[in-house]
Amino acid sequence: MRESQPSIRVQALIIGAGFAGIGMARQLQQLGIENFVLIERASGPGGVWEANRYPGAACDVPSNLYSFSFAPATHWSRRYGLQPEIRTYLVDQLHRLQLGDRVHFDTEIVSACWDANDGSWRVQSVDGRMWQARMLISAVGQLSNPALPTIDGLDTFAGPCVHSAQWPDDLDLHGKRVAVIGSGASAIQFVPAILPQVQSLTLFQRSPPYVLPKPDQPYSDAKRARYRRWPWLLRLSRLGQYLSHEARGMVLLHSPLLLRGYQCYFNRTLRREIADPQLRAKLQPGERLGCKRVLFSNDWYAALADAKTEVIGSRIRAIEEHAVVTDDGVQHPADVLILGTGFQATRFLTPMQITGKDGLDLNQAWDKGAEAYYGMCMPGFPNFFMLYGPNTNLGHNSIVYMLESQLRYLRGALCLLRDHPQRSVEVRNEVQTEYQQRLEQRLRRSVWASGCSSWYHDEHGRITTNWPGSTLSYAWQTRRFLPHHYKHVDHGPHS
């Protein structure tokens, strides 16, 4: 670590340069707040789309919908964007907004502490750099820190052992015996992609997911040309995709009767794709459809039915130098181990240490589960705003829509702070408490509370990730910033 350096004073500091961070930077520019920086621990922009470079990485939300409404794109090669295209889109936005000289890449924030004397945040990075920021904005998201399994002997494995979000460019799988742990959203993409290269593939699944066909198709040059020539066609496509995803989400959340139709559709799909009844039984989920994240793929079941693939449902007892050992004592030889074990979704800002008023540590404030007012603000943490915070994840639509709703709401807070340079704002305790009570009542009635265990739940069993309603309801409830929901404190003059 470098020796401590003088603090750099800025109006706003944004942590993260993915969709949320870039969107917030644009918001600040529009409000005339030019003295801000973006801090990004990766070597380039993109967030999860910079980190997740595994073969087959793609989005399960249509490209036209998974993009900023203010920056429609026509370069997509397919209806569902591939990782390189999404990352390129975000790099283009960074350049279009001329943010290059404001971003500090390869820089990880370790701590931020509120200084009540002058109403600012003291922020420090791993390498010792310091910033003094009047406004602190977290744009790190929920899917930023890989979740590594705690399995005896994992560190003794002799071959390459990689997490899907840390895929090395030089990983050679040709002719190798590959063991994959996990069958979630990443695995259903990289397993079919790597299968042609490997000698054999052993998939260890804790519980099988619901996987439905993905309505994907290539975009022709003619279609892309039409989108460029007539932008209203692109807007119409975006609207149609939004409405169809919203309708599907409401069925999953609120209509058990209609949900039976999806269940029948899945059962027919599984019977059609998997002829072997024993394998089919291994791939039949035991929980209610929608309780866990519903996945979409056109080649997942074909990959699992391939002669190269073996699906193991037994629990893993230990990892040895050249094998995975299951509870039944069977050794499964492996040359390469791939962890498709997801992210620490409920540990939102970990491992950063965020300290608010009176020494209040955010991790301590969240010791019984993360929560925030509409996922954006916490009592005891003035001028601290979160994007994609607690209970703002979706299981049915584009998170970019949610982010734009948050950006619109926070615009009111930013305007207030811009116009009152000595002021801080902090959501009132009673406002947050009332909101949280309403939220948890709805969560208890949701499909996610129907008895399964998933990454939607934290270690206490609370659902701290998802929004239990439509994106339209979230947009309506956050349509404007309400100053009377916040405490206002004036501090000394700023330089």
ChimeraX attribute file (.defattr): number of C-alpha atoms within 10 A of each C-alpha:
attribute: neighborCount
match mode: 1-to-1
recipient: residues
	/A:1	8
	/A:2	9
	/A:3	8
	/A:4	11
	/A:5	12
	/A:6	11
	/A:7	14
	/A:8	12
	/A:9	19
	/A:10	19
	/A:11	21
	/A:12	26
	/A:13	25
	/A:14	25
	/A:15	25
	/A:16	29
	/A:17	30
	/A:18	24
	/A:19	29
	/A:20	28
	/A:21	28
	/A:22	23
	/A:23	22
	/A:24	26
	/A:25	23
	/A:26	19
	/A:27	17
	/A:28	21
	/A:29	14
	/A:30	11
	/A:31	12
	/A:32	11
	/A:33	17
	/A:34	15
	/A:35	14
	/A:36	20
	/A:37	20
	/A:38	24
	/A:39	22
	/A:40	25
	/A:41	19
	/A:42	17
	/A:43	12
	/A:44	19
	/A:45	26
	/A:46	26
	/A:47	24
	/A:48	20
	/A:49	23
	/A:50	21
	/A:51	20
	/A:52	22
	/A:53	20
	/A:54	22
	/A:55	18
	/A:56	18
	/A:57	21
	/A:58	22
	/A:59	19
	/A:60	21
	/A:61	21
	/A:62	22
	/A:63	25
	/A:64	23
	/A:65	25
	/A:66	22
	/A:67	21
	/A:68	18
	/A:69	14
	/A:70	8
	/A:71	9
	/A:72	19
	/A:73	17
	/A:74	16
	/A:75	18
	/A:76	19
	/A:77	16
	/A:78	15
	/A:79	18
	/A:80	23
	/A:81	23
	/A:82	19
	/A:83	22
	/A:84	14
	/A:85	17
	/A:86	22
	/A:87	24
	/A:88	16
	/A:89	20
	/A:90	23
	/A:91	19
	/A:92	13
	/A:93	19
	/A:94	24
	/A:95	11
	/A:96	11
	/A:97	13
	/A:98	11
	/A:99	16
	/A:100	13
	/A:101	9
	/A:102	15
	/A:103	20
	/A:104	19
	/A:105	17
	/A:106	13
	/A:107	21
	/A:108	20
	/A:109	21
	/A:110	16
	/A:111	17
	/A:112	22
	/A:113	20
	/A:114	27
	/A:115	18
	/A:116	17
	/A:117	8
	/A:118	16
	/A:119	25
	/A:120	29
	/A:121	30
	/A:122	21
	/A:123	23
	/A:124	22
	/A:125	19
	/A:126	15
	/A:127	16
	/A:128	17
	/A:129	19
	/A:130	20
	/A:131	22
	/A:132	24
	/A:133	26
	/A:134	27
	/A:135	22
	/A:136	26
	/A:137	21
	/A:138	22
	/A:139	28
	/A:140	27
	/A:141	25
	/A:142	22
	/A:143	18
	/A:144	21
	/A:145	20
	/A:146	17
	/A:147	16
	/A:148	15
	/A:149	13
	/A:150	8
	/A:151	11
	/A:152	12
	/A:153	13
	/A:154	17
	/A:155	11
	/A:156	12
	/A:157	18
	/A:158	16
	/A:159	13
	/A:160	15
	/A:161	19
	/A:162	17
	/A:163	20
	/A:164	23
	/A:165	24
	/A:166	13
	/A:167	17
	/A:168	13
	/A:169	9
	/A:170	6
	/A:171	11
	/A:172	12
	/A:173	17
	/A:174	13
	/A:175	12
	/A:176	15
	/A:177	20
	/A:178	27
	/A:179	24
	/A:180	26
	/A:181	22
	/A:182	21
	/A:183	22
	/A:184	22
	/A:185	22
	/A:186	22
	/A:187	24
	/A:188	25
	/A:189	22
	/A:190	21
	/A:191	25
	/A:192	20
	/A:193	17
	/A:194	17
	/A:195	19
	/A:196	14
	/A:197	12
	/A:198	17
	/A:199	14
	/A:200	21
	/A:201	24
	/A:202	21
	/A:203	21
	/A:204	23
	/A:205	22
	/A:206	15
	/A:207	19
	/A:208	18
	/A:209	23
	/A:210	24
	/A:211	23
	/A:212	20
	/A:213	15
	/A:214	14
	/A:215	12
	/A:216	15
	/A:217	10
	/A:218	12
	/A:219	15
	/A:220	12
	/A:221	11
	/A:222	9
	/A:223	14
	/A:224	17
	/A:225	12
	/A:226	15
	/A:227	19
	/A:228	16
	/A:229	11
	/A:230	11
	/A:231	14
	/A:232	12
	/A:233	14
	/A:234	21
	/A:235	16
	/A:236	12
	/A:237	15
	/A:238	19
	/A:239	13
	/A:240	13
	/A:241	19
	/A:242	21
	/A:243	12
	/A:244	12
	/A:245	19
	/A:246	19
	/A:247	15
	/A:248	17
	/A:249	21
	/A:250	16
	/A:251	19
	/A:252	24
	/A:253	22
	/A:254	15
	/A:255	13
	/A:256	13
	/A:257	10
	/A:258	13
	/A:259	19
	/A:260	15
	/A:261	12
	/A:262	17
	/A:263	16
	/A:264	11
	/A:265	13
	/A:266	18
	/A:267	15
	/A:268	11
	/A:269	15
	/A:270	19
	/A:271	12
	/A:272	10
	/A:273	16
	/A:274	17
	/A:275	11
	/A:276	10
	/A:277	10
	/A:278	9
	/A:279	15
	/A:280	18
	/A:281	12
	/A:282	15
	/A:283	21
	/A:284	15
	/A:285	15
	/A:286	12
	/A:287	16
	/A:288	17
	/A:289	22
	/A:290	24
	/A:291	21
	/A:292	23
	/A:293	19
	/A:294	16
	/A:295	18
	/A:296	21
	/A:297	17
	/A:298	17
	/A:299	16
	/A:300	21
	/A:301	21
	/A:302	12
	/A:303	20
	/A:304	24
	/A:305	17
	/A:306	13
	/A:307	9
	/A:308	15
	/A:309	20
	/A:310	17
	/A:311	16
	/A:312	17
	/A:313	15
	/A:314	16
	/A:315	13
	/A:316	20
	/A:317	17
	/A:318	17
	/A:319	22
	/A:320	19
	/A:321	15
	/A:322	18
	/A:323	22
	/A:324	25
	/A:325	18
	/A:326	18
	/A:327	11
	/A:328	10
	/A:329	12
	/A:330	13
	/A:331	16
	/A:332	17
	/A:333	17
	/A:334	24
	/A:335	19
	/A:336	23
	/A:337	24
	/A:338	20
	/A:339	24
	/A:340	27
	/A:341	22
	/A:342	23
	/A:343	16
	/A:344	18
	/A:345	23
	/A:346	23
	/A:347	21
	/A:348	25
	/A:349	22
	/A:350	16
	/A:351	12
	/A:352	16
	/A:353	16
	/A:354	23
	/A:355	22
	/A:356	23
	/A:357	14
	/A:358	11
	/A:359	12
	/A:360	15
	/A:361	17
	/A:362	19
	/A:363	19
	/A:364	12
	/A:365	16
	/A:366	13
	/A:367	10
	/A:368	13
	/A:369	19
	/A:370	24
	/A:371	23
	/A:372	22
	/A:373	23
	/A:374	24
	/A:375	22
	/A:376	23
	/A:377	25
	/A:378	24
	/A:379	22
	/A:380	22
	/A:381	24
	/A:382	28
	/A:383	26
	/A:384	26
	/A:385	23
	/A:386	26
	/A:387	28
	/A:388	25
	/A:389	28
	/A:390	27
	/A:391	25
	/A:392	25
	/A:393	23
	/A:394	19
	/A:395	21
	/A:396	24
	/A:397	25
	/A:398	23
	/A:399	21
	/A:400	18
	/A:401	20
	/A:402	22
	/A:403	24
	/A:404	20
	/A:405	22
	/A:406	27
	/A:407	22
	/A:408	18
	/A:409	20
	/A:410	23
	/A:411	19
	/A:412	16
	/A:413	20
	/A:414	21
	/A:415	15
	/A:416	16
	/A:417	18
	/A:418	16
	/A:419	9
	/A:420	11
	/A:421	16
	/A:422	17
	/A:423	21
	/A:424	25
	/A:425	25
	/A:426	20
	/A:427	25
	/A:428	18
	/A:429	16
	/A:430	11
	/A:431	14
	/A:432	19
	/A:433	15
	/A:434	11
	/A:435	15
	/A:436	16
	/A:437	11
	/A:438	10
	/A:439	17
	/A:440	16
	/A:441	11
	/A:442	14
	/A:443	21
	/A:444	14
	/A:445	13
	/A:446	19
	/A:447	20
	/A:448	24
	/A:449	18
	/A:450	15
	/A:451	11
	/A:452	15
	/A:453	15
	/A:454	14
	/A:455	17
	/A:456	22
	/A:457	19
	/A:458	19
	/A:459	11
	/A:460	10
	/A:461	14
	/A:462	17
	/A:463	26
	/A:464	27
	/A:465	25
	/A:466	18
	/A:467	23
	/A:468	28
	/A:469	19
	/A:470	18
	/A:471	22
	/A:472	13
	/A:473	12
	/A:474	18
	/A:475	18
	/A:476	11
	/A:477	13
	/A:478	17
	/A:479	15
	/A:480	16
	/A:481	19
	/A:482	12
	/A:483	14
	/A:484	10
	/A:485	15
	/A:486	20
	/A:487	14
	/A:488	15
	/A:489	13
	/A:490	14
	/A:491	15
	/A:492	12
	/A:493	10
	/A:494	11
	/A:495	4
